[in-house]
Amino acid sequence: MTSRRPPVAAILFDLDETLLDNTSGRMERYREAFGRVAAATPGIEVDDLFRRYANLHRELANPYDRLQRVLDELSLDPAVREHATAAAFDPSRMRLHSGAIELLEDLRPRYRLGLVTNGPSGFQRAKLATFDLSRFFDGTAVISGEVGVAKPDPVIFELAAARVAARPGEIVFVGDDLMLDVMGAAAAGFTTVWIRGRAGHAADSPADFQVEHVTELPAVLLALEGER
């Protein structure tokens, strides 16, 4: 006899590119960041920095890591680096995915909500504050820069499970990255939902469910109820 899934008690979300769109304006922000570096560093051109950033694509998948590597190589004055990094990650020049707030408001009365995100504490907390997301994840946001472990390590997902006081089988995790989000959450025993976006359907995806946009999540939850 096939065992049935337990009822969903909690839903955990990734932040960047799941709830928050910071891709569409990234190059504009990075151009400003590299412009600040070039203005303060003789002999450095913005286009040179962009080329170095692009050349790191295969070595470093995460845009934040690529930016930091470029800045590391320049031995910058700390103030210049701070200003450049602030420009690159200015949350006022990002935006929420359409319908994200309405989705969270609809889910909150029925499920415990949590967040698991990689990144420095200051940057991620600023995003939560800027977009009024803290009210949904008060005490349940797990940020890699605060806990010392990052996705896809199952430990960070286990920490999040403890914060929403739910067992792994009762948790749905929603994220856009197959390795960091889907594989990490699956290793922790969560039901996984992959926000595939423009990537298109992937028949060999390890995710339990695939959707194009986070606002399709209610349909997944209905399907899960039907499996009980």
Buried (B, 14 or more C-beta within 10 A) or exposed (E): EEEEBBEBBBBBBBBBBBBBBBEEEBEEBBBBBBBBBBEBBEEBEBEEBBEBBEEBEEEBEBBBEBBBBBBEEBEBEEEBBEBBBBBBBBBEBBBBBEBBBEBBEBBEEEBBBBBBBBBBEBBBBBBBEBBEBBEBBEEBBBBBBBBEBBBBBBBBBBBBBEBBEBEBBBBBBBBBBBEBBBBBBBBBBBBBBBBBBEEEEEEEBBBBBBBBBBBBBEEBBEEBEEEE
